[in-house]
Structure formats: C-alpha cells, structure tokens
Amino acid sequence: MPCVMNKAEKPTLRQKWRGFVEFLHRPKTRFDIRDRGRALVLFLLIVAGLMWVVEKITG
C-alpha cells in the first residue's frame, strides 16, 4: 500500500514550460552565456541554410 503522506501532484505541462522559460532567462554562469551564444549562432546558420535550400528548390 503506498504511503499517502508522500503523495505530491505532478507538475502540469504549463508549469514545466514556465519553469523552462524562466531557466532560460537567467544564465547561471559565464559558461551558460557562452553556450547560449553558440546555440544562437548555430540556430542562425541552420535558418540561413534552410533559406538557401528553399531558394535553390523554388528558383
């Protein structure tokens, strides 16, 4: 029989999303800032690459 005292509600998807967004807004160390900068550059490169592919396909 499970112990009722330890029963806790699971976080909802909305709560998880809000926690994740809040985490992203507060970098903890300089390494987090550097990693986010790299992720932004990678994202921009992917977007530029996809735009180039679409132009080649349609043009």
CHARMM internal coordinates of N, CA and C (Angstrom, degrees):
IC EDIT
DIST 1 N 1 CA 1.4458
DIST 1 CA 1 C 1.5323
ANGL 1 N 1 CA 1 C 108.22
DIST 1 C 2 N 1.3432
ANGL 1 CA 1 C 2 N 118.62
DIHE 1 N 1 CA 1 C 2 N 127.01
DIST 2 N 2 CA 1.4652
ANGL 1 C 2 N 2 CA 120.27
DIHE 1 CA 1 C 2 N 2 CA -178.86
DIST 2 CA 2 C 1.5249
ANGL 2 N 2 CA 2 C 111.90
DIHE 1 C 2 N 2 CA 2 C -70.68
DIST 2 C 3 N 1.2921
ANGL 2 CA 2 C 3 N 114.92
DIHE 2 N 2 CA 2 C 3 N 150.04
DIST 3 N 3 CA 1.4599
ANGL 2 C 3 N 3 CA 121.42
DIHE 2 CA 2 C 3 N 3 CA 179.04
DIST 3 CA 3 C 1.5271
ANGL 3 N 3 CA 3 C 109.47
DIHE 2 C 3 N 3 CA 3 C -77.20
DIST 3 C 4 N 1.3102
ANGL 3 CA 3 C 4 N 117.78
DIHE 3 N 3 CA 3 C 4 N 127.01
DIST 4 N 4 CA 1.4598
ANGL 3 C 4 N 4 CA 122.41
DIHE 3 CA 3 C 4 N 4 CA -176.65
DIST 4 CA 4 C 1.5274
ANGL 4 N 4 CA 4 C 110.84
DIHE 3 C 4 N 4 CA 4 C -75.75
DIST 4 C 5 N 1.3283
ANGL 4 CA 4 C 5 N 118.10
DIHE 4 N 4 CA 4 C 5 N -26.71
DIST 5 N 5 CA 1.4616
ANGL 4 C 5 N 5 CA 120.89
DIHE 4 CA 4 C 5 N 5 CA -176.68
DIST 5 CA 5 C 1.5240
ANGL 5 N 5 CA 5 C 111.73
DIHE 4 C 5 N 5 CA 5 C -65.11
DIST 5 C 6 N 1.3169
ANGL 5 CA 5 C 6 N 118.35
DIHE 5 N 5 CA 5 C 6 N -28.89
DIST 6 N 6 CA 1.4548
ANGL 5 C 6 N 6 CA 121.29
DIHE 5 CA 5 C 6 N 6 CA -176.92
DIST 6 CA 6 C 1.5247
ANGL 6 N 6 CA 6 C 113.15
DIHE 5 C 6 N 6 CA 6 C -91.40
DIST 6 C 7 N 1.3178
ANGL 6 CA 6 C 7 N 116.82
DIHE 6 N 6 CA 6 C 7 N 4.88
DIST 7 N 7 CA 1.4575
ANGL 6 C 7 N 7 CA 120.24
DIHE 6 CA 6 C 7 N 7 CA -177.40
DIST 7 CA 7 C 1.5271
ANGL 7 N 7 CA 7 C 109.23
DIHE 6 C 7 N 7 CA 7 C -72.86
DIST 7 C 8 N 1.3122
ANGL 7 CA 7 C 8 N 115.54
DIHE 7 N 7 CA 7 C 8 N 121.88
DIST 8 N 8 CA 1.4659
ANGL 7 C 8 N 8 CA 121.36
DIHE 7 CA 7 C 8 N 8 CA 177.94
DIST 8 CA 8 C 1.5224
ANGL 8 N 8 CA 8 C 107.95
DIHE 7 C 8 N 8 CA 8 C -129.31
DIST 8 C 9 N 1.3122
ANGL 8 CA 8 C 9 N 115.45
DIHE 8 N 8 CA 8 C 9 N 145.87
DIST 9 N 9 CA 1.4550
ANGL 8 C 9 N 9 CA 119.53
DIHE 8 CA 8 C 9 N 9 CA 179.28
DIST 9 CA 9 C 1.5193
ANGL 9 N 9 CA 9 C 109.63
DIHE 8 C 9 N 9 CA 9 C -72.48
DIST 9 C 10 N 1.3225
ANGL 9 CA 9 C 10 N 115.78
DIHE 9 N 9 CA 9 C 10 N 140.40
DIST 10 N 10 CA 1.4545
ANGL 9 C 10 N 10 CA 119.97
DIHE 9 CA 9 C 10 N 10 CA 176.76
DIST 10 CA 10 C 1.5238
ANGL 10 N 10 CA 10 C 108.79
DIHE 9 C 10 N 10 CA 10 C -74.60
DIST 10 C 11 N 1.3279
ANGL 10 CA 10 C 11 N 117.42
DIHE 10 N 10 CA 10 C 11 N 144.26
DIST 11 N 11 CA 1.4618
ANGL 10 C 11 N 11 CA 118.97
DIHE 10 CA 10 C 11 N 11 CA 178.46
DIST 11 CA 11 C 1.5260
ANGL 11 N 11 CA 11 C 110.54
DIHE 10 C 11 N 11 CA 11 C -67.04
DIST 11 C 12 N 1.3178
ANGL 11 CA 11 C 12 N 115.06
DIHE 11 N 11 CA 11 C 12 N 143.14
DIST 12 N 12 CA 1.4581
ANGL 11 C 12 N 12 CA 119.82
DIHE 11 CA 11 C 12 N 12 CA 178.85
DIST 12 CA 12 C 1.5227
ANGL 12 N 12 CA 12 C 109.26
DIHE 11 C 12 N 12 CA 12 C -76.82
DIST 12 C 13 N 1.3176
ANGL 12 CA 12 C 13 N 115.42
DIHE 12 N 12 CA 12 C 13 N 166.87
DIST 13 N 13 CA 1.4578
ANGL 12 C 13 N 13 CA 120.27
DIHE 12 CA 12 C 13 N 13 CA 178.46
DIST 13 CA 13 C 1.5247
ANGL 13 N 13 CA 13 C 110.41
DIHE 12 C 13 N 13 CA 13 C -61.36
DIST 13 C 14 N 1.3208
ANGL 13 CA 13 C 14 N 117.17
DIHE 13 N 13 CA 13 C 14 N -37.78
DIST 14 N 14 CA 1.4696
ANGL 13 C 14 N 14 CA 121.31
DIHE 13 CA 13 C 14 N 14 CA 178.61
DIST 14 CA 14 C 1.5305
ANGL 14 N 14 CA 14 C 110.74
DIHE 13 C 14 N 14 CA 14 C -63.17
DIST 14 C 15 N 1.3231
ANGL 14 CA 14 C 15 N 117.14
DIHE 14 N 14 CA 14 C 15 N -42.78
DIST 15 N 15 CA 1.4607
ANGL 14 C 15 N 15 CA 120.59
DIHE 14 CA 14 C 15 N 15 CA 179.04
DIST 15 CA 15 C 1.5241
ANGL 15 N 15 CA 15 C 110.99
DIHE 14 C 15 N 15 CA 15 C -64.80
DIST 15 C 16 N 1.3304
ANGL 15 CA 15 C 16 N 116.56
DIHE 15 N 15 CA 15 C 16 N -39.85
DIST 16 N 16 CA 1.4602
ANGL 15 C 16 N 16 CA 119.76
DIHE 15 CA 15 C 16 N 16 CA 177.33
DIST 16 CA 16 C 1.5207
ANGL 16 N 16 CA 16 C 110.68
DIHE 15 C 16 N 16 CA 16 C -63.34
DIST 16 C 17 N 1.3330
ANGL 16 CA 16 C 17 N 116.58
DIHE 16 N 16 CA 16 C 17 N -43.54
DIST 17 N 17 CA 1.4659
ANGL 16 C 17 N 17 CA 120.86
DIHE 16 CA 16 C 17 N 17 CA -179.74
DIST 17 CA 17 C 1.5254
ANGL 17 N 17 CA 17 C 110.58
DIHE 16 C 17 N 17 CA 17 C -62.99
DIST 17 C 18 N 1.3316
ANGL 17 CA 17 C 18 N 117.42
DIHE 17 N 17 CA 17 C 18 N -45.55
DIST 18 N 18 CA 1.4675
ANGL 17 C 18 N 18 CA 120.64
DIHE 17 CA 17 C 18 N 18 CA -179.74
DIST 18 CA 18 C 1.5261
ANGL 18 N 18 CA 18 C 111.05
DIHE 17 C 18 N 18 CA 18 C -63.00
DIST 18 C 19 N 1.3234
ANGL 18 CA 18 C 19 N 116.77
DIHE 18 N 18 CA 18 C 19 N -39.20
DIST 19 N 19 CA 1.4579
ANGL 18 C 19 N 19 CA 120.32
DIHE 18 CA 18 C 19 N 19 CA 177.16
DIST 19 CA 19 C 1.5162
ANGL 19 N 19 CA 19 C 112.07
DIHE 18 C 19 N 19 CA 19 C -64.40
DIST 19 C 20 N 1.3351
ANGL 19 CA 19 C 20 N 116.46
DIHE 19 N 19 CA 19 C 20 N -40.50
DIST 20 N 20 CA 1.4606
ANGL 19 C 20 N 20 CA 120.90
DIHE 19 CA 19 C 20 N 20 CA 178.58
DIST 20 CA 20 C 1.5216
ANGL 20 N 20 CA 20 C 110.98
DIHE 19 C 20 N 20 CA 20 C -65.07
DIST 20 C 21 N 1.3296
ANGL 20 CA 20 C 21 N 117.31
DIHE 20 N 20 CA 20 C 21 N -44.28
DIST 21 N 21 CA 1.4637
ANGL 20 C 21 N 21 CA 121.14
DIHE 20 CA 20 C 21 N 21 CA 179.43
DIST 21 CA 21 C 1.5270
ANGL 21 N 21 CA 21 C 110.16
DIHE 20 C 21 N 21 CA 21 C -64.23
DIST 21 C 22 N 1.3189
ANGL 21 CA 21 C 22 N 116.96
DIHE 21 N 21 CA 21 C 22 N -41.32
DIST 22 N 22 CA 1.4638
ANGL 21 C 22 N 22 CA 120.43
DIHE 21 CA 21 C 22 N 22 CA 177.77
DIST 22 CA 22 C 1.5272
ANGL 22 N 22 CA 22 C 110.85
DIHE 21 C 22 N 22 CA 22 C -63.21
DIST 22 C 23 N 1.3179
ANGL 22 CA 22 C 23 N 117.28
DIHE 22 N 22 CA 22 C 23 N -39.64
DIST 23 N 23 CA 1.4617
ANGL 22 C 23 N 23 CA 121.23
DIHE 22 CA 22 C 23 N 23 CA 177.21
DIST 23 CA 23 C 1.5264
ANGL 23 N 23 CA 23 C 110.86
DIHE 22 C 23 N 23 CA 23 C -61.76
DIST 23 C 24 N 1.3342
ANGL 23 CA 23 C 24 N 116.96
DIHE 23 N 23 CA 23 C 24 N -40.82
DIST 24 N 24 CA 1.4580
ANGL 23 C 24 N 24 CA 120.37
DIHE 23 CA 23 C 24 N 24 CA -179.17
DIST 24 CA 24 C 1.5262
ANGL 24 N 24 CA 24 C 112.53
DIHE 23 C 24 N 24 CA 24 C -67.39
DIST 24 C 25 N 1.3176
ANGL 24 CA 24 C 25 N 117.06
DIHE 24 N 24 CA 24 C 25 N -27.37
DIST 25 N 25 CA 1.4595
ANGL 24 C 25 N 25 CA 119.94
DIHE 24 CA 24 C 25 N 25 CA -178.31
DIST 25 CA 25 C 1.5230
ANGL 25 N 25 CA 25 C 113.21
DIHE 24 C 25 N 25 CA 25 C -80.29
DIST 25 C 26 N 1.3354
ANGL 25 CA 25 C 26 N 117.35
DIHE 25 N 25 CA 25 C 26 N -11.83
DIST 26 N 26 CA 1.4662
ANGL 25 C 26 N 26 CA 119.94
DIHE 25 CA 25 C 26 N 26 CA -177.79
DIST 26 CA 26 C 1.5207
ANGL 26 N 26 CA 26 C 111.28
DIHE 25 C 26 N 26 CA 26 C -125.38
DIST 26 C 27 N 1.3419
ANGL 26 CA 26 C 27 N 117.63
DIHE 26 N 26 CA 26 C 27 N 90.17
DIST 27 N 27 CA 1.4658
ANGL 26 C 27 N 27 CA 118.38
DIHE 26 CA 26 C 27 N 27 CA 176.20
DIST 27 CA 27 C 1.5304
ANGL 27 N 27 CA 27 C 110.17
DIHE 26 C 27 N 27 CA 27 C -66.52
DIST 27 C 28 N 1.3084
ANGL 27 CA 27 C 28 N 115.67
DIHE 27 N 27 CA 27 C 28 N 140.52
DIST 28 N 28 CA 1.4644
ANGL 27 C 28 N 28 CA 120.22
DIHE 27 CA 27 C 28 N 28 CA -176.32
DIST 28 CA 28 C 1.5317
ANGL 28 N 28 CA 28 C 112.72
DIHE 27 C 28 N 28 CA 28 C -89.29
DIST 28 C 29 N 1.3232
ANGL 28 CA 28 C 29 N 117.04
DIHE 28 N 28 CA 28 C 29 N -37.95
DIST 29 N 29 CA 1.4577
ANGL 28 C 29 N 29 CA 120.41
DIHE 28 CA 28 C 29 N 29 CA -176.26
DIST 29 CA 29 C 1.5180
ANGL 29 N 29 CA 29 C 109.69
DIHE 28 C 29 N 29 CA 29 C -136.27
DIST 29 C 30 N 1.3098
ANGL 29 CA 29 C 30 N 115.67
DIHE 29 N 29 CA 29 C 30 N 174.22
DIST 30 N 30 CA 1.4613
ANGL 29 C 30 N 30 CA 119.23
DIHE 29 CA 29 C 30 N 30 CA 177.92
DIST 30 CA 30 C 1.5245
ANGL 30 N 30 CA 30 C 110.74
DIHE 29 C 30 N 30 CA 30 C -67.65
DIST 30 C 31 N 1.3283
ANGL 30 CA 30 C 31 N 116.44
DIHE 30 N 30 CA 30 C 31 N -25.03
DIST 31 N 31 CA 1.4618
ANGL 30 C 31 N 31 CA 119.77
DIHE 30 CA 30 C 31 N 31 CA 178.07
DIST 31 CA 31 C 1.5269
ANGL 31 N 31 CA 31 C 110.74
DIHE 30 C 31 N 31 CA 31 C -68.52
DIST 31 C 32 N 1.3361
ANGL 31 CA 31 C 32 N 117.02
DIHE 31 N 31 CA 31 C 32 N -35.96
DIST 32 N 32 CA 1.4622
ANGL 31 C 32 N 32 CA 120.11
DIHE 31 CA 31 C 32 N 32 CA 176.46
DIST 32 CA 32 C 1.5179
ANGL 32 N 32 CA 32 C 110.55
DIHE 31 C 32 N 32 CA 32 C -62.23
DIST 32 C 33 N 1.3269
ANGL 32 CA 32 C 33 N 116.25
DIHE 32 N 32 CA 32 C 33 N -41.94
DIST 33 N 33 CA 1.4634
ANGL 32 C 33 N 33 CA 120.43
DIHE 32 CA 32 C 33 N 33 CA -179.97
DIST 33 CA 33 C 1.5283
ANGL 33 N 33 CA 33 C 109.68
DIHE 32 C 33 N 33 CA 33 C -64.46
DIST 33 C 34 N 1.3168
ANGL 33 CA 33 C 34 N 117.33
DIHE 33 N 33 CA 33 C 34 N -43.24
DIST 34 N 34 CA 1.4642
ANGL 33 C 34 N 34 CA 121.00
DIHE 33 CA 33 C 34 N 34 CA 179.39
DIST 34 CA 34 C 1.5292
ANGL 34 N 34 CA 34 C 110.91
DIHE 33 C 34 N 34 CA 34 C -63.96
DIST 34 C 35 N 1.3215
ANGL 34 CA 34 C 35 N 116.62
DIHE 34 N 34 CA 34 C 35 N -43.49
DIST 35 N 35 CA 1.4649
ANGL 34 C 35 N 35 CA 120.15
DIHE 34 CA 34 C 35 N 35 CA 179.64
DIST 35 CA 35 C 1.5202
ANGL 35 N 35 CA 35 C 111.37
DIHE 34 C 35 N 35 CA 35 C -64.69
DIST 35 C 36 N 1.3160
ANGL 35 CA 35 C 36 N 116.80
DIHE 35 N 35 CA 35 C 36 N -37.68
DIST 36 N 36 CA 1.4653
ANGL 35 C 36 N 36 CA 119.56
DIHE 35 CA 35 C 36 N 36 CA 177.94
DIST 36 CA 36 C 1.5147
ANGL 36 N 36 CA 36 C 110.97
DIHE 35 C 36 N 36 CA 36 C -67.83
DIST 36 C 37 N 1.3106
ANGL 36 CA 36 C 37 N 116.70
DIHE 36 N 36 CA 36 C 37 N -35.52
DIST 37 N 37 CA 1.4634
ANGL 36 C 37 N 37 CA 119.90
DIHE 36 CA 36 C 37 N 37 CA 175.81
DIST 37 CA 37 C 1.5165
ANGL 37 N 37 CA 37 C 111.35
DIHE 36 C 37 N 37 CA 37 C -63.59
DIST 37 C 38 N 1.3191
ANGL 37 CA 37 C 38 N 116.02
DIHE 37 N 37 CA 37 C 38 N -42.84
DIST 38 N 38 CA 1.4672
ANGL 37 C 38 N 38 CA 119.91
DIHE 37 CA 37 C 38 N 38 CA 177.24
DIST 38 CA 38 C 1.5214
ANGL 38 N 38 CA 38 C 110.88
DIHE 37 C 38 N 38 CA 38 C -64.12
DIST 38 C 39 N 1.3186
ANGL 38 CA 38 C 39 N 117.06
DIHE 38 N 38 CA 38 C 39 N -40.92
DIST 39 N 39 CA 1.4658
ANGL 38 C 39 N 39 CA 120.59
DIHE 38 CA 38 C 39 N 39 CA 179.19
DIST 39 CA 39 C 1.5231
ANGL 39 N 39 CA 39 C 110.64
DIHE 38 C 39 N 39 CA 39 C -63.93
DIST 39 C 40 N 1.3268
ANGL 39 CA 39 C 40 N 117.10
DIHE 39 N 39 CA 39 C 40 N -38.43
DIST 40 N 40 CA 1.4650
ANGL 39 C 40 N 40 CA 120.56
DIHE 39 CA 39 C 40 N 40 CA 178.27
DIST 40 CA 40 C 1.5205
ANGL 40 N 40 CA 40 C 110.80
DIHE 39 C 40 N 40 CA 40 C -65.32
DIST 40 C 41 N 1.3207
ANGL 40 CA 40 C 41 N 117.10
DIHE 40 N 40 CA 40 C 41 N -43.81
DIST 41 N 41 CA 1.4663
ANGL 40 C 41 N 41 CA 120.72
DIHE 40 CA 40 C 41 N 41 CA 178.25
DIST 41 CA 41 C 1.5267
ANGL 41 N 41 CA 41 C 110.18
DIHE 40 C 41 N 41 CA 41 C -62.68
DIST 41 C 42 N 1.3227
ANGL 41 CA 41 C 42 N 117.44
DIHE 41 N 41 CA 41 C 42 N -43.61
DIST 42 N 42 CA 1.4629
ANGL 41 C 42 N 42 CA 120.99
DIHE 41 CA 41 C 42 N 42 CA 178.36
DIST 42 CA 42 C 1.5286
ANGL 42 N 42 CA 42 C 110.90
DIHE 41 C 42 N 42 CA 42 C -61.73
DIST 42 C 43 N 1.3233
ANGL 42 CA 42 C 43 N 116.90
DIHE 42 N 42 CA 42 C 43 N -42.92
DIST 43 N 43 CA 1.4645
ANGL 42 C 43 N 43 CA 121.11
DIHE 42 CA 42 C 43 N 43 CA 178.27
DIST 43 CA 43 C 1.5220
ANGL 43 N 43 CA 43 C 110.93
DIHE 42 C 43 N 43 CA 43 C -61.09
DIST 43 C 44 N 1.3317
ANGL 43 CA 43 C 44 N 117.06
DIHE 43 N 43 CA 43 C 44 N -44.29
DIST 44 N 44 CA 1.4657
ANGL 43 C 44 N 44 CA 120.47
DIHE 43 CA 43 C 44 N 44 CA 179.80
DIST 44 CA 44 C 1.5242
ANGL 44 N 44 CA 44 C 111.17
DIHE 43 C 44 N 44 CA 44 C -65.13
DIST 44 C 45 N 1.3312
ANGL 44 CA 44 C 45 N 117.40
DIHE 44 N 44 CA 44 C 45 N -37.77
DIST 45 N 45 CA 1.4650
ANGL 44 C 45 N 45 CA 120.15
DIHE 44 CA 44 C 45 N 45 CA 176.68
DIST 45 CA 45 C 1.5295
ANGL 45 N 45 CA 45 C 111.65
DIHE 44 C 45 N 45 CA 45 C -64.94
DIST 45 C 46 N 1.3049
ANGL 45 CA 45 C 46 N 116.59
DIHE 45 N 45 CA 45 C 46 N -39.97
DIST 46 N 46 CA 1.4651
ANGL 45 C 46 N 46 CA 120.26
DIHE 45 CA 45 C 46 N 46 CA 178.19
DIST 46 CA 46 C 1.5213
ANGL 46 N 46 CA 46 C 110.43
DIHE 45 C 46 N 46 CA 46 C -64.45
DIST 46 C 47 N 1.3238
ANGL 46 CA 46 C 47 N 117.06
DIHE 46 N 46 CA 46 C 47 N -44.21
DIST 47 N 47 CA 1.4655
ANGL 46 C 47 N 47 CA 120.68
DIHE 46 CA 46 C 47 N 47 CA 178.82
DIST 47 CA 47 C 1.5195
ANGL 47 N 47 CA 47 C 110.37
DIHE 46 C 47 N 47 CA 47 C -62.00
DIST 47 C 48 N 1.3348
ANGL 47 CA 47 C 48 N 117.35
DIHE 47 N 47 CA 47 C 48 N -45.34
DIST 48 N 48 CA 1.4657
ANGL 47 C 48 N 48 CA 120.55
DIHE 47 CA 47 C 48 N 48 CA 179.23
DIST 48 CA 48 C 1.5290
ANGL 48 N 48 CA 48 C 110.60
DIHE 47 C 48 N 48 CA 48 C -62.61
DIST 48 C 49 N 1.3158
ANGL 48 CA 48 C 49 N 117.56
DIHE 48 N 48 CA 48 C 49 N -40.37
DIST 49 N 49 CA 1.4608
ANGL 48 C 49 N 49 CA 121.20
DIHE 48 CA 48 C 49 N 49 CA 178.26
DIST 49 CA 49 C 1.5176
ANGL 49 N 49 CA 49 C 112.01
DIHE 48 C 49 N 49 CA 49 C -64.18
DIST 49 C 50 N 1.3113
ANGL 49 CA 49 C 50 N 116.76
DIHE 49 N 49 CA 49 C 50 N -42.31
DIST 50 N 50 CA 1.4602
ANGL 49 C 50 N 50 CA 119.94
DIHE 49 CA 49 C 50 N 50 CA 178.04
DIST 50 CA 50 C 1.5244
ANGL 50 N 50 CA 50 C 111.42
DIHE 49 C 50 N 50 CA 50 C -65.59
DIST 50 C 51 N 1.3180
ANGL 50 CA 50 C 51 N 116.90
DIHE 50 N 50 CA 50 C 51 N -38.68
DIST 51 N 51 CA 1.4707
ANGL 50 C 51 N 51 CA 119.90
DIHE 50 CA 50 C 51 N 51 CA 177.12
DIST 51 CA 51 C 1.5243
ANGL 51 N 51 CA 51 C 110.15
DIHE 50 C 51 N 51 CA 51 C -63.20
DIST 51 C 52 N 1.3286
ANGL 51 CA 51 C 52 N 117.29
DIHE 51 N 51 CA 51 C 52 N -40.54
DIST 52 N 52 CA 1.4655
ANGL 51 C 52 N 52 CA 121.06
DIHE 51 CA 51 C 52 N 52 CA 178.90
DIST 52 CA 52 C 1.5292
ANGL 52 N 52 CA 52 C 110.84
DIHE 51 C 52 N 52 CA 52 C -63.51
DIST 52 C 53 N 1.3345
ANGL 52 CA 52 C 53 N 116.50
DIHE 52 N 52 CA 52 C 53 N -42.81
DIST 53 N 53 CA 1.4651
ANGL 52 C 53 N 53 CA 120.82
DIHE 52 CA 52 C 53 N 53 CA 179.15
DIST 53 CA 53 C 1.5284
ANGL 53 N 53 CA 53 C 110.63
DIHE 52 C 53 N 53 CA 53 C -62.96
DIST 53 C 54 N 1.3116
ANGL 53 CA 53 C 54 N 117.10
DIHE 53 N 53 CA 53 C 54 N -43.36
DIST 54 N 54 CA 1.4664
ANGL 53 C 54 N 54 CA 120.57
DIHE 53 CA 53 C 54 N 54 CA 179.72
DIST 54 CA 54 C 1.5215
ANGL 54 N 54 CA 54 C 110.45
DIHE 53 C 54 N 54 CA 54 C -63.67
DIST 54 C 55 N 1.3318
ANGL 54 CA 54 C 55 N 117.49
DIHE 54 N 54 CA 54 C 55 N -40.53
DIST 55 N 55 CA 1.4678
ANGL 54 C 55 N 55 CA 120.40
DIHE 54 CA 54 C 55 N 55 CA 178.16
DIST 55 CA 55 C 1.5254
ANGL 55 N 55 CA 55 C 110.93
DIHE 54 C 55 N 55 CA 55 C -63.34
DIST 55 C 56 N 1.3319
ANGL 55 CA 55 C 56 N 117.33
DIHE 55 N 55 CA 55 C 56 N -40.43
DIST 56 N 56 CA 1.4647
ANGL 55 C 56 N 56 CA 120.62
DIHE 55 CA 55 C 56 N 56 CA 179.70
DIST 56 CA 56 C 1.5315
ANGL 56 N 56 CA 56 C 111.06
DIHE 55 C 56 N 56 CA 56 C -67.02
DIST 56 C 57 N 1.3128
ANGL 56 CA 56 C 57 N 116.79
DIHE 56 N 56 CA 56 C 57 N -37.85
DIST 57 N 57 CA 1.4631
ANGL 56 C 57 N 57 CA 120.44
DIHE 56 CA 56 C 57 N 57 CA -178.81
DIST 57 CA 57 C 1.5270
ANGL 57 N 57 CA 57 C 110.81
DIHE 56 C 57 N 57 CA 57 C -70.96
DIST 57 C 58 N 1.3239
ANGL 57 CA 57 C 58 N 116.88
DIHE 57 N 57 CA 57 C 58 N -44.01
DIST 58 N 58 CA 1.4682
ANGL 57 C 58 N 58 CA 119.97
DIHE 57 CA 57 C 58 N 58 CA -175.88
DIST 58 CA 58 C 1.5196
ANGL 58 N 58 CA 58 C 112.33
DIHE 57 C 58 N 58 CA 58 C -83.61
DIST 58 C 59 N 1.3062
ANGL 58 CA 58 C 59 N 118.73
DIHE 58 N 58 CA 58 C 59 N -22.52
DIST 59 N 59 CA 1.4572
ANGL 58 C 59 N 59 CA 120.99
DIHE 58 CA 58 C 59 N 59 CA -174.99
DIST 59 CA 59 C 1.4439
ANGL 59 N 59 CA 59 C 112.70
DIHE 58 C 59 N 59 CA 59 C -104.19
END
COOR INIT
IC SEED 1 N 1 CA 1 C
IC BUILD
